[in-house]
Amino acid sequence: MSRVCFLLQVRRDRLTEYKHRHQHVWPEMLKALGEAGWRNYSLFLREDGLLVGYLETPDFPTAVRQMEVLNVNEHWQREMKPFFEGLSGRPDRGMLRLEEIFHLD
């Protein structure tokens, strides 16, 4: 099982709405993430907009590819793009993945 941590930057003027949107994630999107192997998926947001994501999956590149082809993901990414700074494309393609250097089992 791979542990994945990534960063994105949410626009400060959109923080409240971004949090609200994630209290109401579409059931189809939640189902798609689960079927694509995204487990223990969490998002953490700092007050300056730094977003830290964490998930576990057997194979991250495969999990990302499985989501990329789904209409529900395309729609979700299009809706979420305006919330982020510094992205030239979709948020799911702009994640800055961090290197894991330690894990306590």
Backbone bond lengths (Angstrom), bond angles and torsions (degrees), N, CA, C in turn:
res aa  C-N    CA-C-N  psi(-1)  N-CA   C-N-CA  omega(-1)  CA-C   N-CA-C  phi
1 M - - - 1.455 - - 1.526 108.27 -
2 S 1.305 117.12 127.50 1.465 122.54 177.35 1.518 109.89 -91.35
3 R 1.311 115.58 138.67 1.463 121.74 172.00 1.522 106.86 -102.10
4 V 1.321 116.38 130.16 1.460 121.66 -175.56 1.519 108.87 -124.08
5 C 1.327 115.72 130.50 1.460 122.03 174.71 1.523 106.99 -126.31
6 F 1.337 115.99 136.22 1.459 119.85 -178.34 1.529 110.46 -142.22
7 L 1.331 114.37 162.01 1.466 122.02 179.58 1.524 110.45 -121.85
8 L 1.320 114.91 146.99 1.462 124.27 168.47 1.518 106.46 -145.00
9 Q 1.311 117.83 166.63 1.464 121.65 179.89 1.530 109.51 -121.24
10 V 1.330 116.03 115.01 1.462 122.40 177.66 1.529 108.34 -86.35
11 R 1.313 115.85 140.10 1.469 120.64 177.27 1.529 109.45 -63.78
12 R 1.318 116.26 133.52 1.467 120.78 -177.08 1.525 112.33 -59.60
13 D 1.329 116.84 -34.85 1.465 119.32 -178.57 1.531 112.46 -77.67
14 R 1.328 118.09 -1.18 1.467 122.02 -179.22 1.526 112.55 -118.74
15 L 1.348 117.93 7.61 1.465 121.19 -174.76 1.526 113.04 -59.23
16 T 1.320 117.19 -47.05 1.464 120.46 -176.97 1.523 110.86 -62.29
17 E 1.322 116.55 -46.00 1.463 119.77 -179.94 1.529 111.11 -67.16
18 Y 1.327 117.18 -37.17 1.466 120.54 178.24 1.532 110.07 -60.71
19 K 1.326 116.43 -45.67 1.468 119.82 178.30 1.528 110.67 -62.10
20 H 1.315 116.47 -42.64 1.467 121.10 179.68 1.534 110.65 -60.40
21 R 1.317 117.08 -44.50 1.470 120.55 179.95 1.528 111.44 -59.38
22 H 1.318 116.71 -34.17 1.460 119.38 -178.25 1.522 112.65 -83.90
23 Q 1.298 117.88 -5.90 1.467 120.91 169.45 1.524 109.80 -83.24
24 H 1.334 116.17 -12.78 1.464 121.72 -175.78 1.530 110.98 -134.12
25 V 1.329 117.02 48.91 1.464 120.52 178.15 1.531 107.87 -65.74
26 W 1.321 115.27 137.32 1.461 120.99 -177.74 1.529 110.61 -59.05
27 P 1.321 117.30 135.47 1.480 119.84 178.04 1.529 112.70 -55.66
28 E 1.330 117.76 -35.69 1.467 120.63 178.87 1.523 111.35 -64.97
29 M 1.325 116.23 -34.72 1.464 120.30 178.79 1.528 110.02 -70.85
30 L 1.317 117.04 -42.71 1.462 120.47 178.07 1.531 110.76 -61.09
31 K 1.309 116.53 -42.58 1.467 121.50 178.82 1.528 110.12 -63.09
32 A 1.322 116.94 -44.96 1.465 121.18 -179.44 1.522 111.38 -61.49
33 L 1.326 117.45 -43.94 1.463 120.68 178.78 1.529 110.81 -59.72
34 G 1.316 116.06 -45.88 1.463 120.05 179.28 1.514 112.30 -61.81
35 E 1.338 116.80 -44.09 1.460 120.70 -179.82 1.533 112.32 -67.39
36 A 1.331 117.21 -26.91 1.468 121.14 178.57 1.533 112.31 -84.82
37 G 1.327 117.37 -1.38 1.460 120.05 175.03 1.515 116.31 94.90
38 W 1.345 117.58 14.37 1.465 120.93 176.97 1.528 107.05 -81.84
39 R 1.321 116.88 112.55 1.472 122.30 -178.24 1.529 109.58 -118.78
40 N 1.315 114.75 151.52 1.466 120.88 176.05 1.533 110.73 50.06
41 Y 1.327 116.00 41.00 1.468 122.85 -176.05 1.525 109.30 -80.81
42 S 1.323 116.48 125.09 1.467 122.77 -179.37 1.513 109.94 -136.31
43 L 1.320 115.64 148.70 1.465 122.41 173.05 1.512 108.34 -122.38
44 F 1.325 116.72 138.29 1.462 123.61 178.01 1.520 107.23 -125.44
45 L 1.327 116.98 136.04 1.460 120.65 -175.12 1.523 110.63 -127.00
46 R 1.330 115.15 124.27 1.458 121.01 176.20 1.525 108.42 -86.83
47 E 1.330 118.14 157.32 1.469 121.99 -175.10 1.527 113.77 -63.97
48 D 1.332 117.93 -18.88 1.468 120.03 176.77 1.532 112.05 -90.22
49 G 1.342 116.94 3.73 1.448 121.55 176.81 1.517 115.98 99.24
50 L 1.327 117.84 -3.27 1.459 119.36 177.58 1.525 108.65 -65.75
51 L 1.315 116.41 121.74 1.454 122.48 179.66 1.521 108.63 -107.26
52 V 1.326 116.20 126.64 1.455 122.65 176.94 1.522 107.11 -114.69
53 G 1.316 115.37 122.99 1.454 120.87 177.19 1.511 110.67 -109.73
54 Y 1.331 115.32 147.38 1.459 121.26 178.70 1.527 108.35 -139.80
55 L 1.328 116.23 138.59 1.454 120.66 173.80 1.511 109.85 -154.70
56 E 1.310 114.62 164.46 1.454 121.56 174.26 1.523 107.21 -123.38
57 T 1.327 116.34 140.41 1.453 121.66 -178.38 1.524 109.24 -159.14
58 P 1.323 117.48 150.43 1.462 118.15 177.45 1.529 112.72 -63.50
59 D 1.335 117.77 -33.96 1.462 121.08 -175.51 1.530 107.95 -152.90
60 F 1.326 117.48 102.35 1.465 121.16 -174.55 1.530 113.31 -61.99
61 P 1.336 120.27 -47.90 1.469 118.25 179.08 1.536 112.68 -57.23
62 T 1.325 116.80 -39.22 1.468 120.07 177.95 1.521 110.61 -67.30
63 A 1.319 117.49 -42.01 1.468 121.40 179.64 1.531 111.06 -61.53
64 V 1.327 117.20 -39.39 1.460 121.87 177.92 1.528 110.13 -67.52
65 R 1.328 116.72 -45.36 1.476 120.29 179.76 1.525 111.60 -61.70
66 Q 1.315 116.93 -39.00 1.465 120.30 179.66 1.529 110.93 -63.48
67 M 1.322 117.34 -36.85 1.466 120.41 178.51 1.523 111.70 -74.37
68 E 1.322 117.78 -36.22 1.468 121.64 -174.73 1.524 113.43 -58.84
69 V 1.309 118.35 -29.19 1.471 120.99 -175.39 1.527 113.42 -88.82
70 L 1.319 118.14 -3.39 1.466 121.01 -175.68 1.525 111.96 -90.78
71 N 1.313 116.03 136.41 1.462 121.40 178.00 1.524 112.20 -60.24
72 V 1.325 117.00 -39.79 1.466 119.13 -178.76 1.531 110.20 -62.59
73 N 1.316 117.65 -37.59 1.459 120.73 178.41 1.526 111.04 -69.45
74 E 1.316 117.27 -42.14 1.473 121.40 177.24 1.530 109.89 -56.75
75 H 1.318 116.42 -45.53 1.465 121.30 179.67 1.536 110.89 -65.20
76 W 1.339 116.86 -44.98 1.474 121.21 179.71 1.532 110.37 -61.62
77 Q 1.330 117.92 -45.24 1.464 121.19 -178.84 1.525 111.17 -63.93
78 R 1.315 117.02 -38.40 1.464 121.07 178.01 1.533 110.21 -64.37
79 E 1.329 116.74 -40.42 1.472 121.23 178.67 1.534 111.77 -68.88
80 M 1.320 117.81 -34.01 1.466 122.01 -175.12 1.525 113.39 -85.16
81 K 1.316 118.53 -25.31 1.466 121.57 -174.98 1.530 113.76 -50.07
82 P 1.345 120.85 -44.18 1.466 120.26 -178.38 1.540 114.71 -63.53
83 F 1.319 117.20 -13.39 1.463 120.44 -179.64 1.528 112.98 -79.24
84 F 1.336 117.25 -15.18 1.457 120.54 -171.00 1.512 113.49 -107.89
85 E 1.327 114.84 150.22 1.464 123.22 174.03 1.521 109.08 -96.30
86 G 1.330 115.14 148.09 1.456 121.06 168.89 1.509 116.46 70.33
87 L 1.325 118.28 23.92 1.457 119.91 178.18 1.515 110.14 -107.64
88 S 1.310 115.84 133.66 1.458 119.25 175.34 1.524 110.42 -95.60
89 G 1.323 116.87 -15.67 1.462 121.58 -179.31 1.513 110.67 -134.80
90 R 1.309 115.11 -150.47 1.459 121.28 -177.83 1.532 110.86 -71.84
91 P 1.340 116.92 148.36 1.471 119.58 178.35 1.529 113.44 -57.44
92 D 1.332 117.72 -37.89 1.459 118.88 -178.10 1.528 113.10 -70.55
93 R 1.323 116.89 -10.28 1.468 120.82 175.33 1.528 111.55 -103.10
94 G 1.330 117.05 -6.85 1.458 121.45 -177.77 1.510 114.58 -105.18
95 M 1.327 116.71 6.14 1.465 120.05 -179.15 1.525 110.09 -65.28
96 L 1.320 116.38 130.96 1.460 121.77 174.59 1.528 107.13 -92.00
97 R 1.313 116.52 104.52 1.461 121.17 -178.08 1.522 109.77 -77.29
98 L 1.324 115.42 134.70 1.458 121.67 178.70 1.525 110.43 -96.09
99 E 1.311 115.20 147.64 1.465 121.20 177.70 1.523 109.52 -78.86
100 E 1.313 116.68 129.03 1.462 120.45 174.63 1.524 108.50 -79.04
101 I 1.329 116.25 126.02 1.467 119.23 -179.42 1.532 112.77 -116.11
102 F 1.354 116.90 -10.29 1.459 119.73 179.31 1.519 108.78 -158.53
103 H 1.312 115.95 143.07 1.463 121.94 173.91 1.527 108.34 -147.57
104 L 1.316 116.83 128.29 1.457 122.45 177.84 1.521 108.18 -97.69
105 D 1.311 117.21 113.45 1.478 120.71 177.35 1.506 110.02 -81.01
